[in-house]
């Protein structure tokens, strides 16, 4: 598969009684796709997936699948953990449901680069859908160098990587200079969309793109000026002033797009100052 453009990892909105706000989720999915997103990501970190039960996860995927089918968009489902066997079992359930699976580098276990490679070798042998590697070492505790990512990217059924290493470093430059055939890089750290695109990334999986989706899509498609990239970075920094997705939910609620700004413990709702700052950055961007 070809990965390009902006893919939005959707929040999971909640009603005042704590249940899933299904209608609001469906509305969000359709709004971002209508505004130019190339795809949706269900059950990512932004969805507070760790706090959802099995029935809720099923509902989220079902809602996102309907919206993606309606718009002819890509649906990626977050899957995986630090247990290779259980991750393979979860991947098997995506046949006929998703276009791709977003799979983190094994977290907490820190299996080393060789162990991470063996993990993805086993998953590609078992998966019915292409894999997008989620490389986010400041969450997983497992860093991968450019050479290791290249070896993983060359595996069959690995379509690309959501690249979120917290910046642009030498490994980033080395990786981007020599990508395996068919291996796409999507920006995963929202403020670094512009520099990664300049190095050859084909798009991004960005929680900030809930807000001003069309401007993010415009920039990722090469239709926006450099200054737009700076303004998008300012919005992204404001959107991540508190733990994700608390500020984004606060903004979506202020816009009337979700019924509450609520998150589930251990997250706490964002403070009003952070939400106001993100709204101001958004107003500057859309003025």
C-alpha positions in Angstrom: 0.0 0.0 0.0 1.0 3.6 -0.5 1.0 5.8 2.5 0.7 9.6 2.0 -1.1 12.6 3.4 -2.5 13.2 6.8 -3.9 10.4 8.9 -5.8 11.4 12.0 -5.5 9.3 15.1 -9.0 9.9 16.5 -9.8 10.7 20.1 -12.5 8.7 21.8 -15.2 11.2 22.9 -17.2 10.4 26.0 -20.7 11.3 27.2 -21.2 13.0 30.6 -22.0 9.6 32.1 -18.6 8.2 30.9 -19.9 6.1 28.1 -18.7 6.3 24.5 -20.1 9.2 22.5 -20.7 7.2 19.4 -22.4 9.9 17.3 -19.7 12.4 18.1 -17.0 9.9 17.1 -18.8 9.3 13.8 -19.1 13.0 13.3 -15.4 13.6 13.9 -14.4 10.8 11.6 -16.4 12.2 8.8 -15.4 15.8 9.4 -11.6 15.2 9.2 -12.1 13.1 6.1 -14.3 15.7 4.4 -11.6 18.3 5.3 -8.9 16.4 3.4 -7.4 13.7 5.7 -6.2 10.7 3.8 -7.0 8.2 6.5 -8.1 7.5 10.0 -6.3 5.7 12.9 -8.5 3.9 15.3 -7.3 2.8 18.7 -4.1 4.8 18.8 -2.6 6.4 21.9 -4.8 9.4 21.3 -7.9 7.2 21.6 -7.0 6.4 25.2 -7.0 2.8 24.0 -5.6 1.4 27.2 -8.8 2.5 29.0 -11.3 1.1 26.6 -12.9 -2.3 27.1 -13.2 -4.9 24.4 -16.8 -3.9 23.4 -15.8 -0.2 23.2 -12.8 -1.0 21.0 -15.0 -3.0 18.7 -17.4 0.0 18.5 -14.7 2.5 17.8 -13.3 0.3 14.9 -16.8 -0.2 13.5 -17.6 3.5 13.5 -14.2 4.4 11.9 -14.5 1.6 9.3 -17.9 3.0 8.1 -16.5 6.5 7.7 -13.4 5.4 5.9 -15.4 3.2 3.5 -17.7 6.2 2.8 -14.8 8.4 1.9 -12.6 5.8 0.3 -10.0 6.5 2.9 -7.4 4.3 4.6 -8.3 2.8 8.0 -5.4 1.9 10.3 -6.0 0.2 13.6 -3.7 0.4 16.5 -2.6 -3.1 17.5 0.2 -4.7 19.5 2.2 -4.6 22.6 5.3 -6.3 24.0 3.9 -9.9 23.5 4.6 -11.1 20.0 2.1 -14.0 20.2 -0.8 -11.9 21.4 0.0 -9.2 18.9 -0.2 -11.8 16.1 -3.5 -13.0 17.4 -4.8 -9.4 17.4 -3.6 -8.8 13.9 -5.5 -11.9 12.7 -8.7 -10.2 13.8 -8.1 -7.3 11.4 -8.7 -9.4 8.2 -11.4 -7.7 6.2 -11.7 -4.9 8.8 -8.7 -2.6 8.4 -6.3 -1.6 5.6 -3.3 -1.6 7.9 -2.2 -2.1 11.5 -0.2 0.4 13.6 2.2 -1.7 15.7 4.5 -0.3 18.3 8.0 -1.4 18.8 7.8 -3.7 21.8 7.5 -1.4 24.9 9.0 -1.8 28.4 10.6 -5.1 27.7 13.4 -3.4 25.7 14.3 -6.5 23.6 17.1 -4.7 21.7 17.3 -4.1 18.0 17.7 -7.8 17.2 14.6 -8.7 19.3 12.6 -5.9 17.7 13.5 -7.2 14.3 12.5 -10.8 15.2 9.2 -9.4 16.6 8.3 -7.8 13.3 9.5 -10.8 11.3 7.0 -13.0 13.2 4.2 -10.5 12.8 4.7 -10.0 9.1 4.5 -13.8 8.7 1.2 -13.9 10.5 -0.5 -10.6 9.6 -3.3 -10.4 7.0 -2.8 -6.7 6.6 0.2 -4.4 6.0 2.0 -3.1 9.1 3.0 0.4 10.0 5.7 0.4 12.6 5.2 2.9 15.4 8.6 4.0 16.5 8.3 6.2 19.6 11.3 5.4 21.9 10.4 8.0 24.5 7.3 5.9 25.3 8.5 2.4 24.5 12.0 2.6 26.0 13.5 0.9 22.9 15.4 3.0 20.4 16.1 1.8 16.9 18.9 3.1 14.7 18.6 3.8 11.0 20.1 0.4 10.0 17.6 -1.5 12.2 14.7 0.5 10.9 15.9 -0.2 7.4 16.0 -4.0 8.1 12.4 -3.9 9.5 11.2 -1.7 6.7 12.5 -4.2 4.1 10.3 -7.0 5.5 7.3 -8.0 3.4 4.1 -6.4 4.6 5.8 -3.5 6.4 4.4 -0.5 4.6 6.0 2.3 6.6 6.8 3.8 10.0 5.1 6.4 12.2 8.3 8.2 13.1 8.2 9.9 16.5 11.7 10.1 18.0 11.3 13.5 19.5 13.3 15.5 17.0 15.5 15.3 13.9 18.9 13.6 14.6 21.6 11.9 12.6 19.7 8.6 12.5 16.8 10.5 11.0 18.9 11.9 8.2 20.6 8.6 7.6 17.3 6.7 7.4 15.6 9.2 5.1 18.6 9.1 2.8 18.3 5.4 2.0 14.8 4.1 2.5 13.8 0.5 1.5 11.5 0.3 -1.6 7.9 0.8 -0.6 8.7 1.9 2.9 7.0 5.2 3.7 7.9 7.6 6.6 5.0 9.4 8.3 5.7 12.1 10.8 4.6 11.1 14.2 5.8 14.1 16.3 3.4 16.8 15.3 5.8 19.8 15.6 8.3 18.1 13.3 6.0 17.6 10.3 7.7 20.3 8.2 11.3 19.1 8.6 10.4 15.5 8.0 8.5 16.4 4.9 11.6 18.3 3.7 13.7 15.1 4.2 11.2 13.0 2.2 8.4 11.9 4.5 5.1 11.3 2.6 2.8 12.6 5.3 2.0 12.3 9.0 -0.1 10.6 11.6 -0.9 13.7 13.8 -3.3 14.2 16.6 -3.1 18.0 16.1 -4.8 17.4 12.7 -8.1 17.1 14.5 -7.8 20.9 14.4 -7.4 22.7 11.0 -7.4 19.3 9.2 -7.5 21.0 5.8 -4.4 23.2 6.5 -2.4 20.1 7.6 -3.5 18.3 4.5 -2.6 21.3 2.3 0.8 21.5 3.8 1.5 17.7 3.6 0.5 17.7 -0.1 3.0 20.5 -0.8 0.5 23.2 -1.5 1.2 25.4 1.5 4.0 27.9 2.0 6.8 27.4 4.5 5.2 29.9 6.9 2.2 27.6 7.1 4.5 24.9 8.5 5.6 27.3 11.3 2.0 28.1 12.2 1.1 24.4 12.2 4.1 23.7 14.5 2.9 26.4 16.9 -0.6 24.9 17.0 0.9 21.4 17.6 3.1 22.7 20.5 0.0 24.3 22.1 -2.0 21.1 21.6 0.6 19.0 23.5 1.1 21.5 26.3 -0.5 18.8 28.6 -0.7 15.0 28.1 -2.3 14.0 24.9 -5.2 14.1 24.1 -6.4 16.3 26.9 -5.9 19.7 25.2 -7.2 18.5 21.9 -10.4 17.2 23.6 -10.7 20.5 25.4 -10.6 22.4 22.1 -13.0 20.0 20.4 -15.4 20.4 23.3 -15.1 24.2 23.1 -15.9 24.0 19.4 -19.0 21.9 20.1 -17.7 18.9 18.3 -17.7 16.5 21.2 -20.1 16.5 24.2 -17.5 16.7 27.0 -13.7 17.2 27.3 -13.5 14.2 29.6 -10.7 11.7 29.7 -10.3 8.6 31.7 -7.9 8.2 34.6 -5.0 8.3 34.9 -5.4 11.3 32.6 -6.9 14.5 33.9 -8.7 17.1 31.8 -6.5 20.0 30.5 -6.5 23.3 32.3 -8.4 26.2 30.8 -5.2 28.1 30.1 -3.9 25.4 27.9 -7.1 25.0 26.0 -7.4 28.8 25.5 -3.8 28.9 24.2 -4.5 26.2 21.7 -7.7 28.0 20.6 -5.7 31.1 20.1 -3.1 29.3 18.0 -5.9 27.8 16.0 -7.5 31.2 15.4 -4.2 32.5 14.2 -3.9 29.6 11.8 -7.4 29.9 10.3 -7.5 33.7 10.2 
